[in-house]
Structures are given as C-alpha cells and as structure tokens.
Amino acid sequence: MCAVARKFLTGYELYRNEVIDLDFHFANERYFLLIGFVFNPIGDPLASAALEITLIDSHYNPPRESNIGVTFSQSDGSYGISLPLKSKCFYRVTVYSPG
C-alpha cells in the first residue's frame, strides 16, 4: 500500500528558496508515493529534468546520506517515485534541468 500527500509549490517558491522543508506523517504505511511537477522560473513545465533522491538518516550523528536513485520528469513536468517510509529519516530531492 502506498500513502499519498500533496503540497503544491509554486515556481516562485522554488526559485526563491534554496531549500524547502515539507513534513508529512503517515500512519502504518511502509512506502509513500512522492509526486509533483517541475517548472522553470517563468512557470512552464520542465520536461526531462532529473530528480536525484537522497535518503538522510538522522539515527546517526552526523546524519548518514545514501543515494536512493533518480527519476525524470515527463513532458508535462510531472514526476513520481515510491519511497520507503522510515522513522527519523527524510529525503532530499535535487533537481537538475536538462541540457
């Protein structure tokens, strides 16, 4: 089973903020589906953007980072990836625009 949460970020929010923290809490779920859209600074969908997913495990001091994988945005800027839900862990999503 996969849980779903939604938070819409505007292109302006992404453009003006280097880091945006989002907190979602799910009961009794082992995985969740991270879905969203990637836009360029003027608000157009960004196709073929690479999204690198990094797991940050705060059970350790300093926190340990491990690369989960990469997904790519579709022609409408949409993307989705299923991620394991782990306590005291969070994810960093780094977006790379295409060429």
C-alpha positions, 0 to 999 in steps of 0.5 A: 500500500502506498500513502499519498500527500500533496503540497503544491509549490509554486515556481516562485517558491522554488526559485526563491528558496534554496531549500524547502522543508515539507513534513508529512506523517503517515500512519502504518504505511511502509512506502509513500508515493512522492509526486509533483511537477517541475517548472522553470522560473517563468512557470512552464513545465520542465520536461526531462529534468532529473530528480536525484533522491537522497535518503538522510538518516538522522539515527546517526550523528552526523546524519548518514546520506545514501543515494536512493536513485533518480527519476525524470520528469515527463513532458508535462513536468510531472514526476513520481517515485515510491519511497520507503517510509522510515522513522527519523529519516527524510529525503532530499530531492535535487533537481537538475534541468536538462541540457 
